[in-house]
Amino acid sequence: MAKSRSLRNRRRRKRKRKMKVALITLLFISAFCYSSYEYLAGKNQAKGQSSNVAVAEESPPVEDTNKKYEVEFKGKDNLDDQINVLLLGSDQRGDEQARTDTIMIAQYAPNKQSVKLASLMRDTYINIPGYGYNKINAAFYFGGPELMRQTISENFGIELEYYAIVDFEGFTQTVDTIAPDGLEVNVEKDMNYQDGAGTIDIDLDEGTQKLDGEELLGYARFRHDANGDFGRVERQQKVLRLLKDELMSFSGVLKAPRLIGTIQPYIQTNIGSGKVLELGKDLLINPVKDMQTMSIPTTDNVWNERKDYPIGLVLNHDESKTKADLQTFFEIDHEDE
């Protein structure tokens, strides 16, 4: 009798193990199918959007430009449990040389569940290796993300491992994918601006409201008031906090595969698919709880100064203080320099 009961118990345990394995396998397959479907749906959605965007025949394909940037970029691993990424917002218009109005250094530390984000104002006057003093956004114009990496390394002592260049169209697609009904924003004042080329059309009323991707982009880019670039940088960081909160929500996590497929045509980066999966796993296990921001030059260390043509009006600053401020923010040990 005892042997019979023991045999039945073993068979019961085996059946339970088989059921667990079957359930886990089914969940894995379902998750894989769901992710694949959402990713492909995002890619198809992006193709439909991008086919409506007129691009000059002379413009090089994004893939060719990205390969060039990947070969040139000499990113350095900080060897700590964190990664530093150069984030650039690019406004490519037809066959014009791409410009970058948004320059940020992002640091992600999974073990601390934190992100640090430093905005570098585009008119910051700085020494660009091989080109001399100019506005910092000229580094991208002269030599793409690699020259921008060198400029940041040599002037501020901060090493960057990866870069990501996001076309502004990709930003609107990101917002519309993760928040189809828009993101709620308190617009501080009426914002109305239209550039001569008709590529920028901002028309927002003061007050709390839901903004879609195009409207949120206009909100983040607006700088035609007394605060100028300082106000724009504050709004950009505010928008990134809103996007972070939306992405970290349960619905945001479910939309992640579609989001990746949607923005792929609009982003150039040297972050490989394997690293993306690794970061995605880290974000699921250790979701970001803390996001700290700063901008340079700081308000107590900046003054307007006019330089000879073609540079024009710049934001000058005490370079040693700017370097110290950035290194303190990113917790870099000055003795290790």
Residue pairs with C-beta under 8 A, 6 or more apart in sequence:
34 257
35 257
36 257
38 255
38 257
38 258
38 261
39 257
39 258
39 260
39 261
40 261
41 258
41 261
42 177
42 257
42 258
42 259
42 260
42 261
42 262
42 263
42 264
43 261
43 262
43 264
43 265
44 261
45 173
45 177
45 258
45 261
45 262
46 173
46 261
46 262
46 263
46 264
46 265
46 266
47 265
49 169
49 173
50 169
50 265
50 266
53 169
54 94
55 94
56 94
56 95
58 95
59 92
59 94
59 95
62 265
62 268
65 268
66 268
66 269
68 144
69 144
69 145
69 146
69 163
69 165
69 268
69 270
70 270
72 143
72 144
72 145
72 146
73 144
73 145
73 146
73 149
73 163
73 270
74 146
74 149
75 149
75 159
75 160
75 161
75 162
75 163
75 270
76 153
76 159
76 160
76 161
77 161
78 84
78 159
78 161
81 109
81 110
81 111
82 107
82 108
82 109
82 110
82 112
83 107
83 108
83 161
83 162
83 279
84 105
84 106
84 107
84 158
84 159
84 160
84 161
84 162
84 330
85 105
85 106
85 107
85 108
85 160
85 161
85 162
85 163
85 164
85 271
86 103
86 104
86 105
86 145
86 148
86 149
86 152
86 160
86 162
86 163
86 164
87 102
87 103
87 104
87 105
87 106
87 163
87 164
87 166
88 100
88 102
88 103
88 104
88 140
88 145
88 148
88 163
88 164
88 165
88 166
89 100
89 101
89 102
89 103
89 165
89 166
89 168
89 171
90 98
90 99
90 100
90 140
90 165
90 166
90 167
90 168
91 98
91 99
91 100
91 101
91 167
91 168
92 98
92 99
92 167
93 197
93 199
97 141
98 140
98 141
99 137
99 140
99 141
100 122
100 137
100 140
100 148
100 165
101 122
101 137
101 221
102 119
102 122
102 236
103 119
103 120
103 121
103 122
103 136
103 137
103 140
103 148
104 117
104 118
104 119
104 120
105 117
105 118
105 120
105 152
105 158
105 160
105 326
105 330
106 115
106 116
106 117
107 115
107 116
107 117
107 330
108 114
108 115
108 279
108 288
109 115
109 116
110 282
110 283
110 285
110 286
111 286
112 290
113 286
113 287
113 288
113 289
113 290
114 288
114 289
114 290
114 291
114 292
115 244
115 288
115 290
115 291
115 292
116 291
116 292
116 293
116 329
116 330
117 237
117 240
117 291
117 292
117 293
117 294
118 293
118 294
118 295
118 296
118 326
118 329
118 330
119 233
119 236
119 237
119 293
119 294
119 295
119 296
120 136
120 152
120 295
120 296
121 136
121 229
121 230
121 233
121 295
121 296
121 297
121 315
122 135
122 136
122 137
122 229
123 135
123 136
123 137
123 229
123 313
123 314
123 315
124 135
124 136
124 296
124 297
124 314
124 315
124 317
124 322
125 133
125 134
125 135
125 136
125 305
125 307
125 314
125 315
125 316
125 317
126 133
126 134
126 135
126 136
126 139
126 151
126 155
126 319
127 133
127 151
127 154
127 155
128 134
128 136
128 138
128 139
128 142
128 147
128 151
129 147
129 150
129 151
129 154
130 142
130 143
130 147
131 138
131 139
131 142
133 307
134 311
135 311
135 314
136 148
136 151
139 147
139 148
139 150
139 151
140 147
140 148
143 150
145 163
145 165
148 163
149 160
149 163
152 158
152 160
153 159
153 160
155 319
155 323
156 322
156 323
156 326
156 327
157 323
157 327
157 332
157 337
158 326
158 327
158 330
158 332
162 269
162 270
162 271
162 275
163 269
163 270
164 267
164 268
164 269
164 271
165 267
165 268
165 269
166 263
166 266
166 267
167 266
167 267
168 217
168 221
169 266
170 263
170 265
170 266
170 267
171 213
171 216
171 217
171 220
171 266
172 212
172 213
172 214
172 216
172 217
173 213
173 262
173 263
173 266
174 213
174 243
174 259
174 262
174 263
175 182
175 183
175 212
175 213
175 216
175 217
175 243
176 212
176 213
177 255
177 258
177 259
177 262
177 263
178 243
178 246
178 247
178 252
178 255
178 259
179 246
181 210
182 210
182 211
182 212
182 215
182 216
183 210
183 211
183 216
183 239
183 242
183 243
183 246
184 208
184 209
184 210
185 208
185 209
185 210
185 211
185 216
185 219
185 238
185 239
185 242
186 207
186 208
187 204
187 205
187 206
187 207
187 208
187 209
187 211
187 219
188 206
189 206
189 225
190 204
190 205
190 206
191 202
191 203
191 204
191 218
191 219
191 222
192 202
192 203
192 204
193 200
193 201
193 202
193 222
193 224
194 200
194 201
194 202
200 218
200 221
201 218
202 218
202 219
202 221
202 222
203 218
204 211
204 215
204 218
204 219
204 222
211 219
216 239
219 235
219 239
220 232
220 235
220 236
220 239
221 232
222 231
222 232
222 235
223 229
223 231
223 232
225 231
227 234
229 315
230 295
230 299
233 295
234 295
237 293
237 295
240 291
240 293
241 291
241 293
244 288
244 291
246 252
247 253
247 256
248 283
248 287
248 288
253 284
256 280
260 276
271 279
292 329
294 325
294 326
294 329
296 317
296 322
296 325
296 326
297 315
297 317
297 322
298 321
298 322
298 325
301 317
301 318
301 321
301 322
301 325
302 315
302 316
302 317
303 315
303 316
303 317
304 313
304 314
304 315
304 316
305 313
305 314
305 315
305 316
306 312
306 313
306 314
307 313
307 314
324 334
327 334
